[in-house]
Amino acid sequence: MSRWLGVGLSLNRIGFGSTYLAHPARGGRAWIGRAAGDPANTVIMRGHGALGCGGLSALARGDERGARARIGAAMA
């Protein structure tokens, strides 16, 4: 995996996660429609930010295996 690709994807997920954290119903509406307002779905949307932070943190530590796991989960 290219390190820069991993950094870019992690930053992308952090951006989406931040939007979902601040405005889960509004930010998620484009992604999953009206269901974005359901509290159960906001947990999933906010998880994108957590996966992005985890992936970026793992890359910064040089933990390639951890980065692959987190970035792979963010892509799923």
mmCIF file of the N, C-alpha and C atoms, coordinates in Angstrom:
data_MODEL
# 
_entry.id   MODEL 
# 
loop_
_atom_site.group_PDB 
_atom_site.id 
_atom_site.type_symbol 
_atom_site.label_atom_id 
_atom_site.label_alt_id 
_atom_site.label_comp_id 
_atom_site.label_asym_id 
_atom_site.label_entity_id 
_atom_site.label_seq_id 
_atom_site.pdbx_PDB_ins_code 
_atom_site.Cartn_x 
_atom_site.Cartn_y 
_atom_site.Cartn_z 
_atom_site.occupancy 
_atom_site.B_iso_or_equiv 
_atom_site.pdbx_formal_charge 
_atom_site.auth_seq_id 
_atom_site.auth_comp_id 
_atom_site.auth_asym_id 
_atom_site.auth_atom_id 
_atom_site.pdbx_PDB_model_num 
ATOM 1   N N  . MET A 1 1  ? 0.848   -1.172 0.000  1.00 0.00 ? 1  MET A N  1 
ATOM 2   C CA . MET A 1 1  ? 0.000   0.000  0.000  1.00 0.00 ? 1  MET A CA 1 
ATOM 3   C C  . MET A 1 1  ? 0.894   1.236  0.000  1.00 0.00 ? 1  MET A C  1 
ATOM 4   N N  . SER A 1 2  ? 0.558   2.169  -0.827 1.00 0.00 ? 2  SER A N  1 
ATOM 5   C CA . SER A 1 2  ? 1.292   3.420  -0.847 1.00 0.00 ? 2  SER A CA 1 
ATOM 6   C C  . SER A 1 2  ? 0.991   4.208  0.424  1.00 0.00 ? 2  SER A C  1 
ATOM 7   N N  . ARG A 1 3  ? 2.018   4.661  1.072  1.00 0.00 ? 3  ARG A N  1 
ATOM 8   C CA . ARG A 1 3  ? 1.849   5.428  2.308  1.00 0.00 ? 3  ARG A CA 1 
ATOM 9   C C  . ARG A 1 3  ? 1.004   6.676  2.069  1.00 0.00 ? 3  ARG A C  1 
ATOM 10  N N  . TRP A 1 4  ? 1.255   7.364  0.959  1.00 0.00 ? 4  TRP A N  1 
ATOM 11  C CA . TRP A 1 4  ? 0.514   8.597  0.680  1.00 0.00 ? 4  TRP A CA 1 
ATOM 12  C C  . TRP A 1 4  ? -0.958  8.321  0.377  1.00 0.00 ? 4  TRP A C  1 
ATOM 13  N N  . LEU A 1 5  ? -1.222  7.200  -0.258 1.00 0.00 ? 5  LEU A N  1 
ATOM 14  C CA . LEU A 1 5  ? -2.607  6.815  -0.503 1.00 0.00 ? 5  LEU A CA 1 
ATOM 15  C C  . LEU A 1 5  ? -3.311  6.553  0.827  1.00 0.00 ? 5  LEU A C  1 
ATOM 16  N N  . GLY A 1 6  ? -2.623  5.887  1.739  1.00 0.00 ? 6  GLY A N  1 
ATOM 17  C CA . GLY A 1 6  ? -3.178  5.626  3.061  1.00 0.00 ? 6  GLY A CA 1 
ATOM 18  C C  . GLY A 1 6  ? -3.428  6.900  3.846  1.00 0.00 ? 6  GLY A C  1 
ATOM 19  N N  . VAL A 1 7  ? -2.498  7.843  3.760  1.00 0.00 ? 7  VAL A N  1 
ATOM 20  C CA . VAL A 1 7  ? -2.671  9.129  4.441  1.00 0.00 ? 7  VAL A CA 1 
ATOM 21  C C  . VAL A 1 7  ? -3.871  9.870  3.849  1.00 0.00 ? 7  VAL A C  1 
ATOM 22  N N  . GLY A 1 8  ? -3.956  9.879  2.520  1.00 0.00 ? 8  GLY A N  1 
ATOM 23  C CA . GLY A 1 8  ? -5.065  10.566 1.863  1.00 0.00 ? 8  GLY A CA 1 
ATOM 24  C C  . GLY A 1 8  ? -6.412  9.972  2.227  1.00 0.00 ? 8  GLY A C  1 
ATOM 25  N N  . LEU A 1 9  ? -6.498  8.651  2.222  1.00 0.00 ? 9  LEU A N  1 
ATOM 26  C CA . LEU A 1 9  ? -7.759  7.999  2.570  1.00 0.00 ? 9  LEU A CA 1 
ATOM 27  C C  . LEU A 1 9  ? -8.108  8.246  4.032  1.00 0.00 ? 9  LEU A C  1 
ATOM 28  N N  . SER A 1 10 ? -7.112  8.210  4.902  1.00 0.00 ? 10 SER A N  1 
ATOM 29  C CA . SER A 1 10 ? -7.361  8.472  6.324  1.00 0.00 ? 10 SER A CA 1 
ATOM 30  C C  . SER A 1 10 ? -7.867  9.898  6.535  1.00 0.00 ? 10 SER A C  1 
ATOM 31  N N  . LEU A 1 11 ? -7.258  10.854 5.857  1.00 0.00 ? 11 LEU A N  1 
ATOM 32  C CA . LEU A 1 11 ? -7.716  12.240 5.979  1.00 0.00 ? 11 LEU A CA 1 
ATOM 33  C C  . LEU A 1 11 ? -9.130  12.402 5.429  1.00 0.00 ? 11 LEU A C  1 
ATOM 34  N N  . ASN A 1 12 ? -9.422  11.683 4.349  1.00 0.00 ? 12 ASN A N  1 
ATOM 35  C CA . ASN A 1 12 ? -10.773 11.692 3.792  1.00 0.00 ? 12 ASN A CA 1 
ATOM 36  C C  . ASN A 1 12 ? -11.782 11.185 4.808  1.00 0.00 ? 12 ASN A C  1 
ATOM 37  N N  . ARG A 1 13 ? -11.471 10.085 5.468  1.00 0.00 ? 13 ARG A N  1 
ATOM 38  C CA . ARG A 1 13 ? -12.386 9.519  6.462  1.00 0.00 ? 13 ARG A CA 1 
ATOM 39  C C  . ARG A 1 13 ? -12.530 10.423 7.674  1.00 0.00 ? 13 ARG A C  1 
ATOM 40  N N  . ILE A 1 14 ? -11.447 11.086 8.056  1.00 0.00 ? 14 ILE A N  1 
ATOM 41  C CA . ILE A 1 14 ? -11.527 12.035 9.168  1.00 0.00 ? 14 ILE A CA 1 
ATOM 42  C C  . ILE A 1 14 ? -12.457 13.187 8.785  1.00 0.00 ? 14 ILE A C  1 
ATOM 43  N N  . GLY A 1 15 ? -12.352 13.658 7.549  1.00 0.00 ? 15 GLY A N  1 
ATOM 44  C CA . GLY A 1 15 ? -13.226 14.735 7.085  1.00 0.00 ? 15 GLY A CA 1 
ATOM 45  C C  . GLY A 1 15 ? -14.687 14.333 7.101  1.00 0.00 ? 15 GLY A C  1 
ATOM 46  N N  . PHE A 1 16 ? -14.983 13.151 6.562  1.00 0.00 ? 16 PHE A N  1 
ATOM 47  C CA . PHE A 1 16 ? -16.361 12.667 6.587  1.00 0.00 ? 16 PHE A CA 1 
ATOM 48  C C  . PHE A 1 16 ? -16.832 12.456 8.020  1.00 0.00 ? 16 PHE A C  1 
ATOM 49  N N  . GLY A 1 17 ? -15.988 11.846 8.831  1.00 0.00 ? 17 GLY A N  1 
ATOM 50  C CA . GLY A 1 17 ? -16.360 11.588 10.224 1.00 0.00 ? 17 GLY A CA 1 
ATOM 51  C C  . GLY A 1 17 ? -16.627 12.862 10.993 1.00 0.00 ? 17 GLY A C  1 
ATOM 52  N N  . SER A 1 18 ? -15.838 13.912 10.720 1.00 0.00 ? 18 SER A N  1 
ATOM 53  C CA . SER A 1 18 ? -16.043 15.193 11.387 1.00 0.00 ? 18 SER A CA 1 
ATOM 54  C C  . SER A 1 18 ? -17.385 15.802 10.995 1.00 0.00 ? 18 SER A C  1 
ATOM 55  N N  . THR A 1 19 ? -17.721 15.697 9.725  1.00 0.00 ? 19 THR A N  1 
ATOM 56  C CA . THR A 1 19 ? -19.021 16.191 9.263  1.00 0.00 ? 19 THR A CA 1 
ATOM 57  C C  . THR A 1 19 ? -20.142 15.417 9.929  1.00 0.00 ? 19 THR A C  1 
ATOM 58  N N  . TYR A 1 20 ? -20.005 14.105 9.973  1.00 0.00 ? 20 TYR A N  1 
ATOM 59  C CA . TYR A 1 20 ? -21.042 13.274 10.586 1.00 0.00 ? 20 TYR A CA 1 
ATOM 60  C C  . TYR A 1 20 ? -21.137 13.516 12.089 1.00 0.00 ? 20 TYR A C  1 
ATOM 61  N N  . LEU A 1 21 ? -20.027 13.833 12.715 1.00 0.00 ? 21 LEU A N  1 
ATOM 62  C CA . LEU A 1 21 ? -20.026 14.121 14.148 1.00 0.00 ? 21 LEU A CA 1 
ATOM 63  C C  . LEU A 1 21 ? -20.757 15.434 14.434 1.00 0.00 ? 21 LEU A C  1 
ATOM 64  N N  . ALA A 1 22 ? -20.468 16.439 13.631 1.00 0.00 ? 22 ALA A N  1 
ATOM 65  C CA . ALA A 1 22 ? -21.073 17.749 13.838 1.00 0.00 ? 22 ALA A CA 1 
ATOM 66  C C  . ALA A 1 22 ? -22.550 17.781 13.424 1.00 0.00 ? 22 ALA A C  1 
ATOM 67  N N  . HIS A 1 23 ? -22.866 17.153 12.303 1.00 0.00 ? 23 HIS A N  1 
ATOM 68  C CA . HIS A 1 23 ? -24.225 17.185 11.753 1.00 0.00 ? 23 HIS A CA 1 
ATOM 69  C C  . HIS A 1 23 ? -24.583 15.825 11.175 1.00 0.00 ? 23 HIS A C  1 
ATOM 70  N N  . PRO A 1 24 ? -24.795 14.813 12.018 1.00 0.00 ? 24 PRO A N  1 
ATOM 71  C CA . PRO A 1 24 ? -24.985 13.459 11.501 1.00 0.00 ? 24 PRO A CA 1 
ATOM 72  C C  . PRO A 1 24 ? -26.152 13.309 10.524 1.00 0.00 ? 24 PRO A C  1 
ATOM 73  N N  . ALA A 1 25 ? -27.282 13.909 10.830 1.00 0.00 ? 25 ALA A N  1 
ATOM 74  C CA . ALA A 1 25 ? -28.435 13.743 9.944  1.00 0.00 ? 25 ALA A CA 1 
ATOM 75  C C  . ALA A 1 25 ? -28.211 14.453 8.610  1.00 0.00 ? 25 ALA A C  1 
ATOM 76  N N  . ARG A 1 26 ? -27.679 15.660 8.660  1.00 0.00 ? 26 ARG A N  1 
ATOM 77  C CA . ARG A 1 26 ? -27.467 16.425 7.433  1.00 0.00 ? 26 ARG A CA 1 
ATOM 78  C C  . ARG A 1 26 ? -26.320 15.837 6.604  1.00 0.00 ? 26 ARG A C  1 
ATOM 79  N N  . GLY A 1 27 ? -25.221 15.515 7.251  1.00 0.00 ? 27 GLY A N  1 
ATOM 80  C CA . GLY A 1 27 ? -24.072 14.982 6.522  1.00 0.00 ? 27 GLY A CA 1 
ATOM 81  C C  . GLY A 1 27 ? -24.328 13.615 5.928  1.00 0.00 ? 27 GLY A C  1 
ATOM 82  N N  . GLY A 1 28 ? -25.079 12.788 6.640  1.00 0.00 ? 28 GLY A N  1 
ATOM 83  C CA . GLY A 1 28 ? -25.321 11.431 6.166  1.00 0.00 ? 28 GLY A CA 1 
ATOM 84  C C  . GLY A 1 28 ? -26.460 11.297 5.185  1.00 0.00 ? 28 GLY A C  1 
ATOM 85  N N  . ARG A 1 29 ? -27.283 12.334 5.054  1.00 0.00 ? 29 ARG A N  1 
ATOM 86  C CA . ARG A 1 29 ? -28.438 12.254 4.162  1.00 0.00 ? 29 ARG A CA 1 
ATOM 87  C C  . ARG A 1 29 ? -28.024 11.958 2.724  1.00 0.00 ? 29 ARG A C  1 
ATOM 88  N N  . ALA A 1 30 ? -26.923 12.545 2.279  1.00 0.00 ? 30 ALA A N  1 
ATOM 89  C CA . ALA A 1 30 ? -26.454 12.299 0.919  1.00 0.00 ? 30 ALA A CA 1 
ATOM 90  C C  . ALA A 1 30 ? -25.957 10.866 0.754  1.00 0.00 ? 30 ALA A C  1 
ATOM 91  N N  . TRP A 1 31 ? -25.534 10.263 1.850  1.00 0.00 ? 31 TRP A N  1 
ATOM 92  C CA . TRP A 1 31 ? -24.976 8.917  1.794  1.00 0.00 ? 31 TRP A CA 1 
ATOM 93  C C  . TRP A 1 31 ? -26.052 7.848  1.910  1.00 0.00 ? 31 TRP A C  1 
ATOM 94  N N  . ILE A 1 32 ? -26.904 7.938  2.946  1.00 0.00 ? 32 ILE A N  1 
ATOM 95  C CA . ILE A 1 32 ? -27.889 6.872  3.168  1.00 0.00 ? 32 ILE A CA 1 
ATOM 96  C C  . ILE A 1 32 ? -29.330 7.359  3.231  1.00 0.00 ? 32 ILE A C  1 
ATOM 97  N N  . GLY A 1 33 ? -29.565 8.624  2.869  1.00 0.00 ? 33 GLY A N  1 
ATOM 98  C CA . GLY A 1 33 ? -30.933 9.130  2.815  1.00 0.00 ? 33 GLY A CA 1 
ATOM 99  C C  . GLY A 1 33 ? -31.491 9.489  4.187  1.00 0.00 ? 33 GLY A C  1 
ATOM 100 N N  . ARG A 1 34 ? -32.831 9.401  4.300  1.00 0.00 ? 34 ARG A N  1 
ATOM 101 C CA . ARG A 1 34 ? -33.500 9.819  5.538  1.00 0.00 ? 34 ARG A CA 1 
ATOM 102 C C  . ARG A 1 34 ? -33.077 8.990  6.750  1.00 0.00 ? 34 ARG A C  1 
ATOM 103 N N  . ALA A 1 35 ? -32.591 7.789  6.525  1.00 0.00 ? 35 ALA A N  1 
ATOM 104 C CA . ALA A 1 35 ? -32.162 6.934  7.639  1.00 0.00 ? 35 ALA A CA 1 
ATOM 105 C C  . ALA A 1 35 ? -30.982 7.534  8.402  1.00 0.00 ? 35 ALA A C  1 
ATOM 106 N N  . ALA A 1 36 ? -30.348 8.558  7.853  1.00 0.00 ? 36 ALA A N  1 
ATOM 107 C CA . ALA A 1 36 ? -29.197 9.183  8.514  1.00 0.00 ? 36 ALA A CA 1 
ATOM 108 C C  . ALA A 1 36 ? -29.572 9.794  9.856  1.00 0.00 ? 36 ALA A C  1 
ATOM 109 N N  . GLY A 1 37 ? -30.839 10.143 10.044 1.00 0.00 ? 37 GLY A N  1 
ATOM 110 C CA . GLY A 1 37 ? -31.266 10.726 11.306 1.00 0.00 ? 37 GLY A CA 1 
ATOM 111 C C  . GLY A 1 37 ? -31.453 9.713  12.418 1.00 0.00 ? 37 GLY A C  1 
ATOM 112 N N  . ASP A 1 38 ? -31.469 8.442  12.095 1.00 0.00 ? 38 ASP A N  1 
ATOM 113 C CA . ASP A 1 38 ? -31.632 7.379  13.086 1.00 0.00 ? 38 ASP A CA 1 
ATOM 114 C C  . ASP A 1 38 ? -30.367 7.292  13.945 1.00 0.00 ? 38 ASP A C  1 
ATOM 115 N N  . PRO A 1 39 ? -30.501 7.353  15.281 1.00 0.00 ? 39 PRO A N  1 
ATOM 116 C CA . PRO A 1 39 ? -29.320 7.306  16.157 1.00 0.00 ? 39 PRO A CA 1 
ATOM 117 C C  . PRO A 1 39 ? -28.425 6.084  15.931 1.00 0.00 ? 39 PRO A C  1 
ATOM 118 N N  . ALA A 1 40 ? -29.008 4.959  15.580 1.00 0.00 ? 40 ALA A N  1 
ATOM 119 C CA . ALA A 1 40 ? -28.186 3.765  15.331 1.00 0.00 ? 40 ALA A CA 1 
ATOM 120 C C  . ALA A 1 40 ? -27.270 3.973  14.134 1.00 0.00 ? 40 ALA A C  1 
ATOM 121 N N  . ASN A 1 41 ? -27.728 4.675  13.137 1.00 0.00 ? 41 ASN A N  1 
ATOM 122 C CA . ASN A 1 41 ? -26.912 4.914  11.948 1.00 0.00 ? 41 ASN A CA 1 
ATOM 123 C C  . ASN A 1 41 ? -25.847 5.981  12.183 1.00 0.00 ? 41 ASN A C  1 
ATOM 124 N N  . THR A 1 42 ? -26.084 6.906  13.107 1.00 0.00 ? 42 THR A N  1 
ATOM 125 C CA . THR A 1 42 ? -25.071 7.926  13.362 1.00 0.00 ? 42 THR A CA 1 
ATOM 126 C C  . THR A 1 42 ? -23.809 7.313  13.962 1.00 0.00 ? 42 THR A C  1 
ATOM 127 N N  . VAL A 1 43 ? -23.958 6.231  14.705 1.00 0.00 ? 43 VAL A N  1 
ATOM 128 C CA . VAL A 1 43 ? -22.788 5.553  15.271 1.00 0.00 ? 43 VAL A CA 1 
ATOM 129 C C  . VAL A 1 43 ? -21.905 5.024  14.140 1.00 0.00 ? 43 VAL A C  1 
ATOM 130 N N  . ILE A 1 44 ? -22.517 4.435  13.136 1.00 0.00 ? 44 ILE A N  1 
ATOM 131 C CA . ILE A 1 44 ? -21.758 3.898  12.002 1.00 0.00 ? 44 ILE A CA 1 
ATOM 132 C C  . ILE A 1 44 ? -21.064 5.032  11.250 1.00 0.00 ? 44 ILE A C  1 
ATOM 133 N N  . MET A 1 45 ? -21.777 6.119  11.033 1.00 0.00 ? 45 MET A N  1 
ATOM 134 C CA . MET A 1 45 ? -21.195 7.236  10.287 1.00 0.00 ? 45 MET A CA 1 
ATOM 135 C C  . MET A 1 45 ? -20.039 7.861  11.048 1.00 0.00 ? 45 MET A C  1 
ATOM 136 N N  . ARG A 1 46 ? -20.170 8.005  12.354 1.00 0.00 ? 46 ARG A N  1 
ATOM 137 C CA . ARG A 1 46 ? -19.085 8.578  13.155 1.00 0.00 ? 46 ARG A CA 1 
ATOM 138 C C  . ARG A 1 46 ? -17.877 7.654  13.214 1.00 0.00 ? 46 ARG A C  1 
ATOM 139 N N  . GLY A 1 47 ? -18.119 6.371  13.050 1.00 0.00 ? 47 GLY A N  1 
ATOM 140 C CA . GLY A 1 47 ? -17.026 5.403  13.040 1.00 0.00 ? 47 GLY A CA 1 
ATOM 141 C C  . GLY A 1 47 ? -16.038 5.652  11.917 1.00 0.00 ? 47 GLY A C  1 
ATOM 142 N N  . HIS A 1 48 ? -16.484 6.269  10.826 1.00 0.00 ? 48 HIS A N  1 
ATOM 143 C CA . HIS A 1 48 ? -15.570 6.589  9.729  1.00 0.00 ? 48 HIS A CA 1 
ATOM 144 C C  . HIS A 1 48 ? -14.455 7.515  10.207 1.00 0.00 ? 48 HIS A C  1 
ATOM 145 N N  . GLY A 1 49 ? -14.819 8.484  11.016 1.00 0.00 ? 49 GLY A N  1 
ATOM 146 C CA . GLY A 1 49 ? -13.805 9.390  11.557 1.00 0.00 ? 49 GLY A CA 1 
ATOM 147 C C  . GLY A 1 49 ? -12.825 8.668  12.458 1.00 0.00 ? 49 GLY A C  1 
ATOM 148 N N  . ALA A 1 50 ? -13.347 7.758  13.266 1.00 0.00 ? 50 ALA A N  1 
ATOM 149 C CA . ALA A 1 50 ? -12.480 6.993  14.172 1.00 0.00 ? 50 ALA A CA 1 
ATOM 150 C C  . ALA A 1 50 ? -11.516 6.110  13.390 1.00 0.00 ? 50 ALA A C  1 
ATOM 151 N N  . LEU A 1 51 ? -12.002 5.481  12.321 1.00 0.00 ? 51 LEU A N  1 
ATOM 152 C CA . LEU A 1 51 ? -11.124 4.638  11.501 1.00 0.00 ? 51 LEU A CA 1 
ATOM 153 C C  . LEU A 1 51 ? -10.058 5.484  10.807 1.00 0.00 ? 51 LEU A C  1 
ATOM 154 N N  . GLY A 1 52 ? -10.448 6.668  10.376 1.00 0.00 ? 52 GLY A N  1 
ATOM 155 C CA . GLY A 1 52 ? -9.467  7.557  9.750  1.00 0.00 ? 52 GLY A CA 1 
ATOM 156 C C  . GLY A 1 52 ? -8.388  7.979  10.725 1.00 0.00 ? 52 GLY A C  1 
ATOM 157 N N  . CYS A 1 53 ? -8.789  8.333  11.935 1.00 0.00 ? 53 CYS A N  1 
ATOM 158 C CA . CYS A 1 53 ? -7.806  8.718  12.967 1.00 0.00 ? 53 CYS A CA 1 
ATOM 159 C C  . CYS A 1 53 ? -6.895  7.551  13.308 1.00 0.00 ? 53 CYS A C  1 
ATOM 160 N N  . GLY A 1 54 ? -7.475  6.369  13.423 1.00 0.00 ? 54 GLY A N  1 
ATOM 161 C CA . GLY A 1 54 ? -6.680  5.186  13.742 1.00 0.00 ? 54 GLY A CA 1 
ATOM 162 C C  . GLY A 1 54 ? -5.698  4.848  12.642 1.00 0.00 ? 54 GLY A C  1 
ATOM 163 N N  . GLY A 1 55 ? -6.144  4.956  11.397 1.00 0.00 ? 55 GLY A N  1 
ATOM 164 C CA . GLY A 1 55 ? -5.251  4.676  10.265 1.00 0.00 ? 55 GLY A CA 1 
ATOM 165 C C  . GLY A 1 55 ? -4.113  5.669  10.185 1.00 0.00 ? 55 GLY A C  1 
ATOM 166 N N  . LEU A 1 56 ? -4.423  6.945  10.360 1.00 0.00 ? 56 LEU A N  1 
ATOM 167 C CA . LEU A 1 56 ? -3.391  7.980  10.314 1.00 0.00 ? 56 LEU A CA 1 
ATOM 168 C C  . LEU A 1 56 ? -2.404  7.823  11.465 1.00 0.00 ? 56 LEU A C  1 
ATOM 169 N N  . SER A 1 57 ? -2.917  7.489  12.633 1.00 0.00 ? 57 SER A N  1 
ATOM 170 C CA . SER A 1 57 ? -2.059  7.279  13.796 1.00 0.00 ? 57 SER A CA 1 
ATOM 171 C C  . SER A 1 57 ? -1.120  6.096  13.573 1.00 0.00 ? 57 SER A C  1 
ATOM 172 N N  . ALA A 1 58 ? -1.664  5.014  13.026 1.00 0.00 ? 58 ALA A N  1 
ATOM 173 C CA . ALA A 1 58 ? -0.835  3.831  12.760 1.00 0.00 ? 58 ALA A CA 1 
ATOM 174 C C  . ALA A 1 58 ? 0.247   4.149  11.730 1.00 0.00 ? 58 ALA A C  1 
ATOM 175 N N  . LEU A 1 59 ? -0.090  4.912  10.700 1.00 0.00 ? 59 LEU A N  1 
ATOM 176 C CA . LEU A 1 59 ? 0.913   5.292  9.702  1.00 0.00 ? 59 LEU A CA 1 
ATOM 177 C C  . LEU A 1 59 ? 2.007   6.155  10.322 1.00 0.00 ? 59 LEU A C  1 
ATOM 178 N N  . ALA A 1 60 ? 1.604   7.075  11.201 1.00 0.00 ? 60 ALA A N  1 
ATOM 179 C CA . ALA A 1 60 ? 2.587   7.948  11.850 1.00 0.00 ? 60 ALA A CA 1 
ATOM 180 C C  . ALA A 1 60 ? 3.545   7.159  12.733 1.00 0.00 ? 60 ALA A C  1 
ATOM 181 N N  . ARG A 1 61 ? 3.054   6.073  13.344 1.00 0.00 ? 61 ARG A N  1 
ATOM 182 C CA . ARG A 1 61 ? 3.895   5.230  14.201 1.00 0.00 ? 61 ARG A CA 1 
ATOM 183 C C  . ARG A 1 61 ? 4.722   4.234  13.402 1.00 0.00 ? 61 ARG A C  1 
ATOM 184 N N  . GLY A 1 62 ? 4.437   4.113  12.102 1.00 0.00 ? 62 GLY A N  1 
ATOM 185 C CA . GLY A 1 62 ? 5.131   3.129  11.279 1.00 0.00 ? 62 GLY A CA 1 
ATOM 186 C C  . GLY A 1 62 ? 4.548   1.733  11.406 1.00 0.00 ? 62 GLY A C  1 
ATOM 187 N N  . ASP A 1 63 ? 3.341   1.623  11.930 1.00 0.00 ? 63 ASP A N  1 
ATOM 188 C CA . ASP A 1 63 ? 2.656   0.346  12.118 1.00 0.00 ? 63 ASP A CA 1 
ATOM 189 C C  . ASP A 1 63 ? 1.873   0.008  10.850 1.00 0.00 ? 63 ASP A C  1 
ATOM 190 N N  . GLU A 1 64 ? 2.555   -0.564 9.875  1.00 0.00 ? 64 GLU A N  1 
ATOM 191 C CA . GLU A 1 64 ? 1.925   -0.837 8.586  1.00 0.00 ? 64 GLU A CA 1 
ATOM 192 C C  . GLU A 1 64 ? 0.777   -1.837 8.707  1.00 0.00 ? 64 GLU A C  1 
ATOM 193 N N  . ARG A 1 65 ? 0.953   -2.838 9.541  1.00 0.00 ? 65 ARG A N  1 
ATOM 194 C CA . ARG A 1 65 ? -0.103  -3.842 9.720  1.00 0.00 ? 65 ARG A CA 1 
ATOM 195 C C  . ARG A 1 65 ? -1.374  -3.211 10.316 1.00 0.00 ? 65 ARG A C  1 
ATOM 196 N N  . GLY A 1 66 ? -1.200  -2.376 11.339 1.00 0.00 ? 66 GLY A N  1 
ATOM 197 C CA . GLY A 1 66 ? -2.334  -1.692 11.948 1.00 0.00 ? 66 GLY A CA 1 
ATOM 198 C C  . GLY A 1 66 ? -2.994  -0.728 10.978 1.00 0.00 ? 66 GLY A C  1 
ATOM 199 N N  . ALA A 1 67 ? -2.173  -0.047 10.177 1.00 0.00 ? 67 ALA A N  1 
ATOM 200 C CA . ALA A 1 67 ? -2.718  0.888  9.192  1.00 0.00 ? 67 ALA A CA 1 
ATOM 201 C C  . ALA A 1 67 ? -3.545  0.143  8.153  1.00 0.00 ? 67 ALA A C  1 
ATOM 202 N N  . ARG A 1 68 ? -3.042  -0.988 7.689  1.00 0.00 ? 68 ARG A N  1 
ATOM 203 C CA . ARG A 1 68 ? -3.798  -1.775 6.698  1.00 0.00 ? 68 ARG A CA 1 
ATOM 204 C C  . ARG A 1 68 ? -5.135  -2.232 7.252  1.00 0.00 ? 68 ARG A C  1 
ATOM 205 N N  . ALA A 1 69 ? -5.139  -2.652 8.501  1.00 0.00 ? 69 ALA A N  1 
ATOM 206 C CA . ALA A 1 69 ? -6.383  -3.119 9.113  1.00 0.00 ? 69 ALA A CA 1 
ATOM 207 C C  . ALA A 1 69 ? -7.400  -1.995 9.212  1.00 0.00 ? 69 ALA A C  1 
ATOM 208 N N  . ARG A 1 70 ? -6.976  -0.841 9.677  1.00 0.00 ? 70 ARG A N  1 
ATOM 209 C CA . ARG A 1 70 ? -7.910  0.277  9.853  1.00 0.00 ? 70 ARG A CA 1 
ATOM 210 C C  . ARG A 1 70 ? -8.359  0.867  8.538  1.00 0.00 ? 70 ARG A C  1 
ATOM 211 N N  . ILE A 1 71 ? -7.429  1.032  7.598  1.00 0.00 ? 71 ILE A N  1 
ATOM 212 C CA . ILE A 1 71 ? -7.778  1.594  6.309  1.00 0.00 ? 71 ILE A CA 1 
ATOM 213 C C  . ILE A 1 71 ? -8.630  0.611  5.523  1.00 0.00 ? 71 ILE A C  1 
ATOM 214 N N  . GLY A 1 72 ? -8.323  -0.669 5.640  1.00 0.00 ? 72 GLY A N  1 
ATOM 215 C CA . GLY A 1 72 ? -9.155  -1.690 4.998  1.00 0.00 ? 72 GLY A CA 1 
ATOM 216 C C  . GLY A 1 72 ? -10.574 -1.680 5.532  1.00 0.00 ? 72 GLY A C  1 
ATOM 217 N N  . ALA A 1 73 ? -10.709 -1.501 6.833  1.00 0.00 ? 73 ALA A N  1 
ATOM 218 C CA . ALA A 1 73 ? -12.046 -1.438 7.447  1.00 0.00 ? 73 ALA A CA 1 
ATOM 219 C C  . ALA A 1 73 ? -12.783 -0.191 6.989  1.00 0.00 ? 73 ALA A C  1 
ATOM 220 N N  . ALA A 1 74 ? -12.067 0.893  6.812  1.00 0.00 ? 74 ALA A N  1 
ATOM 221 C CA . ALA A 1 74 ? -12.703 2.139  6.361  1.00 0.00 ? 74 ALA A CA 1 
ATOM 222 C C  . ALA A 1 74 ? -13.183 2.017  4.928  1.00 0.00 ? 74 ALA A C  1 
ATOM 223 N N  . MET A 1 75 ? -12.529 1.189  4.129  1.00 0.00 ? 75 MET A N  1 
ATOM 224 C CA . MET A 1 75 ? -12.923 1.014  2.734  1.00 0.00 ? 75 MET A CA 1 
ATOM 225 C C  . MET A 1 75 ? -14.090 0.051  2.575  1.00 0.00 ? 75 MET A C  1 
ATOM 226 N N  . ALA A 1 76 ? -14.325 -0.756 3.593  1.00 0.00 ? 76 ALA A N  1 
ATOM 227 C CA . ALA A 1 76 ? -15.387 -1.770 3.475  1.00 0.00 ? 76 ALA A CA 1 
ATOM 228 C C  . ALA A 1 76 ? -16.758 -1.171 3.596  1.00 0.00 ? 76 ALA A C  1 
# 
